Each structure stands twice: as structure tokens, then as C-alpha cells.
Amino acid sequence: MSEHTPGPLEFYSDEYGCREIFPTALIHSSSREICSTCGLFNDAEDRANARLIAAAPEMLDALKFIYDHIADKERGPRDLYPAFGLDAQKAVGMTRAAIAKATGDSNA
């Protein structure tokens, strides 16, 4: 499984309008950003991309939590919410695929 910068992450706008994403613990240090969203022509899209990147570690943790609670590795997906029409098999597959994409792990 690939490693990533642990969250939480935050972003701020610099004096040039770029959004720089930092680990929260390092945002006020002289440390460099882990990435920036800069140079887009659409400011709203640039800000949305920065928010999405900054939220990624928490989203990955949430997906792992959900996967662990709906996927029964021995019996298949748990049918926890039939009243809401949740397709547990589809939820497990989508969650597993998103975790694999985020971690680079084809066995997720």
C-alpha cells in the first residue's frame, strides 16, 4: 500500500491566488506545501480542487471505515439498510475501488 501525507490537510490562498495545501500541523511553518492548485482560469474551480485535495485523507479514512462495516469478507456484503434500498454489493465494490485508487493497492 502506498503512503501519503497524513491528514488533516488545509489550504490557504497565497498572494498570487494559488491554493497551497499543507498538513495542518505545518501550515504556519517554513515547510513547503504538498501541492498547490494554481494557474487555472476559473477561481471557483481552483478553490474547489484545493478543498477536495485537502479533504482526501479524511475521505479515505471514512471509506475504509465504511468498507470495514459493510463488507463481510467471509460471507459477502452485509445487507444493513434494505429499507433504504442500499445495494450492499454495489456499495462494497465502489468503496473498494475508491480505496484502491487512493492507495494504489489493487488488493484493497
C-alpha positions, 0 to 999 in steps of 0.5 A: 500500500502506498503512503501519503501525507497524513491528514488533516490537510488545509489550504490557504490562498497565497498572494498570487491566488494559488491554493497551497495545501499543507498538513495542518500541523505545518501550515504556519511553518517554513515547510513547503506545501504538498501541492498547490492548485494554481494557474487555472482560469476559473477561481471557483474551480481552483478553490474547489480542487484545493478543498477536495485535495485537502479533504482526501485523507479524511475521505479515505479514512471514512471509506475504509471505515465504511468498507470495514462495516459493510463488507463481510469478507467471509460471507459477502456484503452485509445487507444493513439498510434494505429499507433504504434500498442500499445495494450492499454489493454495489456499495462494497465494490465502489468503496473498494475501488475508491480505496484502491485508487487512493492507495494504489493497492489493487488488493484493497 
